């Protein structure tokens, strides 16, 4: 854990000392944006793995286990925990628990720690070449950007304020989430299949009994114990 902790604590300091305050601003913005996405993905993925194990443990897939693994049937009862399906769910839960209980929530601390360290060392960053970092004397000042009017034939664009930057950030986030939802909607099975198959019995059971095509049709034509 020393290396990840050092990476989080030293990155803002090194970035601010070497590249200046503007680079730290970009680092924090990127850390927040990527950290939120990773935290949500980790929590959802870990919860799915954990719920899959609980779903199988309560006997919801005993019918499928009895068909695919007859050796798990004893005295007319299905021994769920001795099946390969349950063992695969246990392996998934071993990965899922750290994702939803430790890795996902820890990213919140990561974002806070990077921001706090940047604020603590802000005075040091500003003391180095006026906040331009150690490379400041070697780069041209680009605080004022002039658009070449002859090339673009556009009026001079004023610098964007905090409100404009926030609006752009929110607009990009909404656009990205809309595209994600549209892609998930396009990949979803037809509503008729969901009503006739998915709500009546587990998808794996329906697929093993030869139900209609599903998004996993191309994976295997039929399930067998070797698949697990």
C-alpha positions in Angstrom: 0.0 0.0 0.0 3.0 2.3 0.2 3.3 2.8 -3.5 -0.3 3.7 -4.2 -0.4 6.1 -1.2 2.9 7.7 -2.3 1.5 8.1 -5.8 -1.6 10.0 -4.6 0.3 12.2 -2.2 3.3 13.0 -4.3 1.7 13.5 -7.7 0.1 16.9 -6.9 3.3 18.1 -5.2 5.5 17.1 -8.1 3.1 18.4 -10.7 2.8 21.8 -8.9 6.5 22.2 -8.3 7.6 21.2 -11.8 4.7 22.3 -14.1 2.9 25.0 -12.0 -0.6 25.7 -10.7 -2.4 25.3 -14.0 -1.1 21.7 -14.3 -2.4 21.0 -10.8 -5.8 22.3 -11.8 -6.0 19.9 -14.7 -4.7 17.1 -12.6 -7.4 17.6 -10.0 -10.2 17.9 -12.6 -9.0 14.7 -14.3 -8.7 12.9 -10.9 -12.3 13.9 -10.0 -13.8 12.9 -13.3 -12.0 9.6 -13.6 -12.4 8.8 -9.9 -16.2 9.2 -10.0 -16.5 6.9 -13.0 -14.3 4.3 -11.4 -16.0 4.5 -8.1 -19.5 4.0 -9.6 -18.3 1.1 -11.8 -16.5 -0.6 -8.9 -19.5 -0.4 -6.6 -22.0 -1.6 -9.3 -19.7 -4.4 -10.4 -19.0 -5.6 -6.9 -22.7 -5.5 -6.0 -23.6 -7.6 -9.1 -21.0 -10.3 -8.2 -22.2 -10.4 -4.6 -25.9 -10.6 -5.5 -25.2 -13.3 -8.0 -23.7 -15.5 -5.3 -26.7 -14.8 -2.9 -29.1 -15.5 -5.7 -27.6 -18.9 -6.4 -27.1 -19.7 -2.7 -30.8 -19.4 -1.9 -31.6 -22.1 -4.5 -32.9 -20.0 -7.4 -30.8 -22.0 -9.9 -31.3 -25.5 -8.5 -33.3 -26.5 -11.5 -30.4 -25.7 -13.8 -27.9 -27.3 -11.5 -29.9 -30.5 -11.4 -30.1 -30.7 -15.2 -26.4 -29.9 -15.9 -24.8 -31.6 -12.8 -26.8 -34.7 -11.8 -24.0 -35.7 -9.4 -25.0 -32.8 -7.2 -28.4 -34.4 -6.5 -28.5 -36.3 -3.2 -31.7 -37.9 -1.7 -33.8 -35.9 -4.1 -32.3 -32.6 -3.1 -29.8 -30.4 -5.0 -26.6 -29.7 -3.2 -26.1 -26.2 -4.5 -22.7 -25.5 -2.8 -21.1 -28.5 -4.5 -21.9 -27.4 -8.0 -19.5 -25.7 -10.4 -22.0 -22.9 -10.9 -21.8 -22.0 -7.2 -18.1 -22.3 -7.2 -17.9 -19.9 -10.1 -20.1 -17.5 -8.2 -17.8 -17.7 -5.2 -14.8 -16.8 -7.3 -16.8 -13.8 -8.6 -17.8 -12.8 -5.1 -14.1 -12.9 -4.0 -13.5 -10.2 -6.6 -16.7 -8.3 -6.0 -16.5 -7.8 -2.3 -13.2 -5.8 -2.4 -14.6 -3.8 -5.3 -17.8 -2.6 -3.5 -16.4 -2.5 0.0 -12.9 -1.1 -0.3 -11.8 -0.1 -3.8 -14.9 1.9 -4.7 -15.2 3.9 -1.5 -11.4 4.4 -1.3 -11.5 6.5 -4.5 -13.5 9.1 -2.6 -10.6 9.5 -0.1 -8.2 9.6 -3.1 -10.0 12.6 -4.6 -10.2 14.4 -1.3 -6.6 13.8 -0.4 -5.3 15.1 -3.7 -7.3 18.3 -3.3 -6.2 18.9 0.3 -2.6 18.3 -0.5 -2.8 20.8 -3.4 -4.4 23.4 -1.1 -1.7 22.9 1.6 1.1 23.3 -0.9 -0.5 26.1 -2.9 1.8 28.8 -1.3 4.8 26.7 -2.3 3.5 26.4 -5.9 3.0 30.2 -6.2 6.4 30.9 -4.8 8.1 29.1 -7.7 8.2 31.5 -10.7 4.9 33.0 -9.8 3.0 29.7 -10.0 4.5 28.6 -13.3 6.7 25.9 -11.8 10.3 25.0 -12.5 9.7 24.9 -16.3 8.2 28.4 -16.2 11.3 30.3 -17.4 11.7 27.9 -20.3 8.3 28.2 -21.8 6.5 31.0 -23.5 3.7 32.8 -21.6 0.4 31.7 -23.1 -1.9 33.5 -20.7 -3.3 35.5 -23.6 -4.3 33.6 -26.7 -5.0 35.6 -29.9 -6.9 33.9 -32.6 -5.5 34.6 -36.1 -8.4 36.6 -37.7 -7.1 36.2 -41.2 -7.3 32.4 -41.0 -10.6 31.9 -39.2 -12.3 35.2 -39.9 -13.9 35.2 -36.5 -14.2 37.9 -33.8 -11.8 37.7 -30.9 -13.0 35.1 -28.3 -13.0 36.2 -24.7 -11.6 34.0 -22.0 -14.1 31.6 -20.6 -15.2 32.3 -17.0 -16.0 29.9 -14.2 -19.7 29.7 -15.2 -18.9 28.9 -18.8 -16.4 26.2 -17.8 -18.9 24.7 -15.4 -21.6 24.7 -18.1 -19.2 23.0 -20.5 -18.4 20.4 -17.9 -22.1 19.7 -17.1 -22.9 19.6 -20.8 -20.2 17.1 -21.6 -21.3 14.9 -18.6 -24.9 14.9 -19.8 -23.9 14.2 -23.3 -21.7 11.3 -22.2 -24.4 9.8 -20.0 -27.0 10.1 -22.7 -24.8 8.3 -25.2 -24.2 5.5 -22.6 -27.9 5.1 -22.0 -28.6 5.1 -25.7 -26.0 2.4 -26.2 -27.4 0.3 -23.4 -30.9 0.7 -24.8 -29.8 -0.4 -28.2 -28.2 -3.5 -26.8 -31.1 -4.5 -24.6 -33.2 -7.5 -25.7 -36.8 -6.9 -27.1 -39.5 -6.2 -24.5 -41.5 -9.2 -25.6 -38.5 -11.5 -24.7 -38.1 -9.8 -21.3 -41.7 -10.4 -20.5 -42.0 -13.9 -21.7 -38.6 -15.3 -20.5 -36.6 -13.1 -18.1 -39.4 -12.4 -15.7 -40.6 -16.0 -15.4 -37.3 -17.8 -14.7 -33.6 -17.1 -14.6 -32.0 -16.3 -17.9 -29.6 -19.3 -17.7 -32.4 -21.7 -17.1 -34.4 -20.4 -20.0 -31.4 -20.5 -22.3 -30.6 -24.1 -21.3 -34.1 -25.1 -22.1 -33.7 -23.8 -25.6 -35.5 -20.5 -25.3 -35.3 -17.9 -28.1 -32.1 -16.0 -28.9 -30.5 -13.7 -26.3 -27.6 -11.2 -26.5 -25.4 -14.2 -25.4 -26.5 -16.3 -28.3 -23.1 -16.3 -29.9 -21.2 -17.4 -26.7 -22.4 -21.0 -26.6 -25.2 -22.9 -28.2 -26.1 -24.7 -25.0 -24.7 -24.7 -21.4 -22.8 -27.6 -20.1 -20.8 -28.3 -16.9 -17.6 -27.7 -18.8 -18.7 -24.1 -19.5 -18.3 -23.3 -15.8 
